[in-house]
Amino acid sequence: MSPVKIIFISVFVLSFIIILTVSVKSKHFFKSVFLTAFSGVGSLFALQLIGSTLELSLPVNCFTLAVSTVSGIPGVIGLLLTAFTV
């Protein structure tokens, strides 16, 4: 496995742990989890709409939807960076 993939996987895991920790510590756990998921999926589809004009694209499949739902906007940014570096 290349060092770039190891770095990106560790960033994904770290952002997931941070988001989960913040969600658990907040007084509104379900609200924060829902908003994280909604913002991630929304940013993925916004990237699809805007990406055609900027020549940026991520395939919408089960993996990208899962990452954007769990990690939110940092997950979409990570997917985008991974797509351009790998």
KACORFEN-V490574 format. One line per field, one symbol per residue. phi: phi as a letter, one per 30 degrees, with the letter a starting at -180 (. if undefined). psi: psi as a letter, one per 30 degrees, with the letter a starting at -180 (. if undefined). A space follows every 50 residues. Layout:
phi = ???
psi = ???
This chain:
phi = .ddddddddddddddddddddddddddbdddddddddddddddddddddd dddchcabdcbdddddddddciddddddddddddcc
psi = kleeeeeeeeeeeeeeeeeeeeeeflfieeeeeeeeeeeeeeeeeeeeef fefghkkkkjaeeeeeeeeefbeeeeeeeeeeeff.
